[in-house]
């Protein structure tokens, strides 16, 4: 019975999110007749996420109160020691990796959808980027995937499988194998930061720093050669791994439990 309740809540949270995003997207792109406003929306696609995120958060708040899930349950607890700095550092490395990796000529040619996703995140005017991707986008994604879903899944699964499954669910939202797989890898990093810092503030700091670094770096990366991009991708990848490993030191034993499938389900 508990497993069914957890599965039901997981589906409910995702359906609300996906449904609102699709409805707002439909409304803004197809229900508005003013040509000037339509052109502005087309050039500032982040407005879709701003409106969607506000609506979704407005629905989630009373839903969580009804389910008696507190902010503490979601992970809004103080970050211990230097975990916040390590979390932020992970985000900086991740933002640099995303830019350098997705601008590699081979990636741009063979996986243009990934580059398009990065352009969407960093697109539009500065105010739209700050409100949409940097603030509301980061907050909602962490609230849902590393907050609500992490809390729900961890009641039944080990930390390792919770991190993996929330990332898989995030990737599935994109309904595209290539984009979903790439986004899911980022969600694994955020999930590991959430687990290692023991706080949603940790993964939120990583997400904000990642998005900010992505935006800033894109302003300078236009003329970078493939050799430079490859070297930066390698260095930033190692930086991510080092920071995450430092964060996960305290829960190595708990993560080890997830290596055996038979131990991944906690009765």
Beta strands, then each sheet from edge to edge (+ up, - down):
end
